[in-house]
């Protein structure tokens, strides 16, 4: 791989102040981080938070702190930026909880709050974001999968976890995890070839 466009090369150039390298680095990971944020937010949080806003805040924090990042191995940059996304999500949840307590806000109707008021406009920013053609198709295919398959694909292909890390998180053997990922990817490919959403 060309050292100028590899993650390591881009990180090194970005750390030395090359803004074009930093932009290329963020563009390289933007979609993958967006998908990860989409699933980490969960259904109810996606109703309230715009995935694009969380992604932008994540990239902004990464931009601000890129000098503190130390490249250790392939995948370390994605793990670092994923950890930043986790912090952004947690910060937003804490902020929202404080604001709701302070204002006595009643959340809109949702699965977790079926008695809440109906929003006047149900076309939220996160829905608009998910309508982006390529992302929407991928999300639809992932949502059509059984939850265990979807979870396996998110962990293996989006978060980039190893089979050992997945086995520990899921409480399964490495062989069981490898088989689960194989079946999940096969099912996703079949849905793609069948021309499903």
Backbone torsions as a table, in degrees:
resi	resn	phi	psi	omega
1	UNK	NA	141.8	179.5
2	UNK	-63.1	124.9	-178.1
3	UNK	-61.3	-24.3	-179.0
4	UNK	-75.8	-22.8	-178.5
5	UNK	-115.7	-3.6	176.7
6	UNK	-70.8	159.5	179.4
7	UNK	-57.8	-45.1	-179.6
8	UNK	-59.5	-47.7	-179.8
9	UNK	-61.8	-42.4	179.2
10	UNK	-65.6	-40.4	179.2
11	UNK	-62.7	-46.3	-179.4
12	UNK	-61.4	-43.0	178.3
13	UNK	-66.1	-40.4	179.7
14	UNK	-64.3	-40.2	-179.7
15	UNK	-66.8	-23.5	178.1
16	UNK	-91.3	8.7	173.8
17	UNK	100.3	5.6	-179.5
18	UNK	-78.1	102.4	-177.3
19	UNK	-67.4	-32.6	177.8
20	UNK	-64.4	-38.7	178.2
21	UNK	-65.9	-40.3	179.0
22	UNK	-64.6	-42.4	177.1
23	UNK	-61.6	-43.4	179.2
24	UNK	-64.2	-38.8	179.4
25	UNK	-63.7	-46.7	179.9
26	UNK	-65.9	-39.3	179.1
27	UNK	-64.4	-36.1	180.0
28	UNK	-62.6	-34.5	-175.1
29	UNK	-106.6	-4.1	-173.3
30	UNK	-55.2	-52.0	-176.4
31	UNK	-65.4	-43.5	-178.5
32	UNK	-63.6	-43.1	178.0
33	UNK	-67.2	-38.1	177.2
34	UNK	-60.5	-43.0	176.8
35	UNK	-63.7	-42.8	179.6
36	UNK	-61.5	-45.4	178.8
37	UNK	-61.7	-42.6	179.4
38	UNK	-53.0	-47.1	-178.2
39	UNK	-79.9	-30.5	178.3
40	UNK	-70.8	-30.2	178.4
41	UNK	-66.4	-32.7	-177.0
42	UNK	78.3	163.3	-174.6
43	UNK	-59.5	-49.3	-175.9
44	UNK	-66.6	-41.0	-179.7
45	UNK	-68.3	-32.0	178.1
46	UNK	-63.7	-27.2	177.4
47	UNK	-66.2	-33.3	-174.9
48	UNK	-97.7	-33.0	-175.0
49	UNK	-108.7	138.9	175.9
50	UNK	-83.9	122.6	179.8
51	UNK	-56.4	-41.1	-179.5
52	UNK	-62.8	-38.2	177.9
53	UNK	-64.1	-43.1	179.2
54	UNK	-64.3	-41.6	178.7
55	UNK	-62.2	-45.7	179.9
56	UNK	-61.9	-42.7	179.4
57	UNK	-65.6	-37.4	177.3
58	UNK	-61.5	-48.1	-179.4
59	UNK	-65.9	-35.7	177.5
60	UNK	-63.4	-44.9	178.6
61	UNK	-64.8	-39.5	178.5
62	UNK	-64.6	-41.2	177.3
63	UNK	-58.2	-45.8	-177.8
64	UNK	-65.6	-34.4	-172.7
65	UNK	-108.7	12.7	-173.9
66	UNK	-59.3	-28.4	179.3
67	UNK	-66.0	-24.4	-178.9
68	UNK	-83.3	-10.8	-179.1
69	UNK	-76.9	134.7	176.8
70	UNK	-119.2	117.1	179.2
71	UNK	-69.5	122.6	-178.2
72	UNK	-111.1	-37.2	-177.3
73	UNK	-167.0	166.7	175.3
74	UNK	-54.6	135.6	-179.5
75	UNK	94.2	-12.8	-176.4
76	UNK	-69.1	-32.7	178.5
77	UNK	-66.7	-43.8	179.9
78	UNK	-63.9	-40.8	177.6
79	UNK	-62.7	-38.4	179.3
80	UNK	-64.9	-47.7	-178.2
81	UNK	-69.8	-30.2	175.4
82	UNK	-65.5	-39.2	177.7
83	UNK	-64.6	-37.7	176.8
84	UNK	-63.4	-43.7	178.4
85	UNK	-59.6	-41.1	177.3
86	UNK	-57.9	-44.5	-179.6
87	UNK	-65.0	-40.0	178.9
88	UNK	-62.4	-45.0	-179.8
89	UNK	-62.3	-46.7	179.6
90	UNK	-61.7	-43.2	178.7
91	UNK	-60.7	-41.4	179.6
92	UNK	-65.7	-41.0	178.9
93	UNK	-62.9	-46.4	179.3
94	UNK	-61.8	-43.5	179.8
95	UNK	-61.6	-45.9	-179.3
96	UNK	-61.9	-43.0	-179.7
97	UNK	-63.2	-42.4	177.9
98	UNK	-63.5	-44.3	-178.5
99	UNK	-64.3	-41.3	179.5
100	UNK	-65.7	-41.9	178.8
101	UNK	-63.9	-42.1	-177.4
102	UNK	-69.4	-37.1	-175.6
103	UNK	-96.3	-10.6	-175.9
104	UNK	65.6	34.3	-176.5
105	UNK	-72.6	137.8	175.4
106	UNK	-99.0	120.6	-178.9
107	UNK	-67.6	151.0	178.7
108	UNK	-62.4	165.3	179.9
109	UNK	-61.3	135.0	178.8
110	UNK	-158.2	-179.6	178.1
111	UNK	-59.1	-39.5	-178.0
112	UNK	-83.1	-13.9	-179.5
113	UNK	-136.4	69.3	-174.5
114	UNK	-66.3	-18.3	-179.3
115	UNK	-93.2	-2.3	-178.2
116	UNK	-68.3	165.0	179.4
117	UNK	-69.2	151.3	178.3
118	UNK	-78.0	132.1	178.0
119	UNK	-67.9	147.0	179.8
120	UNK	-67.9	-35.3	-178.7
121	UNK	-128.0	108.5	-176.7
122	UNK	-86.4	0.6	178.5
123	UNK	-87.8	84.3	-176.1
124	UNK	-80.9	161.5	178.0
125	UNK	-58.0	-36.4	-179.5
126	UNK	-67.0	-32.6	176.1
127	UNK	-68.8	-39.6	178.3
128	UNK	-62.9	-43.4	178.6
129	UNK	-60.3	-44.3	-176.3
130	UNK	-70.5	-13.2	177.9
131	UNK	-78.3	-9.1	175.8
132	UNK	-54.6	127.4	-166.4
133	UNK	-49.5	-57.5	-176.9
134	UNK	-66.0	-42.1	-180.0
135	UNK	-65.8	-42.5	-178.1
136	UNK	-61.8	-42.6	179.3
137	UNK	-63.1	-45.0	-179.9
138	UNK	-63.5	-44.5	179.3
139	UNK	-62.4	-39.5	178.9
140	UNK	-63.3	-42.1	178.7
141	UNK	-65.4	-41.3	178.8
142	UNK	-66.0	-41.3	-179.0
143	UNK	-66.1	-28.2	-179.2
144	UNK	-74.6	-16.4	-179.8
145	UNK	-75.4	154.4	170.6
146	UNK	-58.8	150.3	-174.2
147	UNK	-55.8	-39.8	-178.3
148	UNK	-65.3	-36.9	177.9
149	UNK	-68.0	-45.4	-179.9
150	UNK	-60.1	-45.3	179.8
151	UNK	-61.1	-41.2	179.7
152	UNK	-64.0	-42.8	-179.8
153	UNK	-66.6	-42.0	179.6
154	UNK	-61.9	-45.5	-178.9
155	UNK	-66.9	-45.3	-174.4
156	UNK	-78.9	-45.8	-170.7
157	UNK	-97.7	-25.4	-179.0
158	UNK	-101.3	-51.6	177.5
159	UNK	-73.9	-26.1	179.0
160	UNK	77.6	27.4	179.6
161	UNK	-72.7	149.1	175.8
162	UNK	-78.6	166.7	178.0
163	UNK	-63.3	-33.7	178.1
164	UNK	-65.4	-43.2	178.7
165	UNK	-65.5	-40.5	178.3
166	UNK	-66.1	-41.8	179.8
167	UNK	-59.4	-42.2	179.2
168	UNK	-64.8	-44.4	-177.8
169	UNK	-67.6	-38.8	-175.9
170	UNK	-90.8	-11.5	-177.9
171	UNK	70.8	36.0	179.7
172	UNK	-123.4	171.2	174.5
173	UNK	-78.0	160.8	177.5
174	UNK	-61.8	-38.6	179.6
175	UNK	-64.8	-41.7	178.3
176	UNK	-62.2	-40.4	178.6
177	UNK	-66.8	-43.9	179.8
178	UNK	-59.9	-41.5	179.0
179	UNK	-66.9	-41.1	178.4
180	UNK	-61.0	-45.9	179.5
181	UNK	-64.4	-42.9	178.7
182	UNK	-57.8	-48.7	-179.2
183	UNK	-65.2	-39.6	-179.2
184	UNK	-64.1	-45.7	-179.4
185	UNK	-65.9	-39.9	178.3
186	UNK	-61.4	-43.8	-180.0
187	UNK	-65.1	-40.4	178.2
188	UNK	-65.1	-42.2	178.0
189	UNK	-63.5	-40.4	178.7
190	UNK	-61.8	-41.8	178.8
191	UNK	-63.7	-38.1	-179.8
192	UNK	-67.7	-42.7	-178.5
193	UNK	-71.9	-28.9	179.3
194	UNK	-77.1	-4.8	178.8
195	UNK	75.8	20.0	177.2
196	UNK	-69.7	164.4	-173.3
197	UNK	-40.1	NA	NA
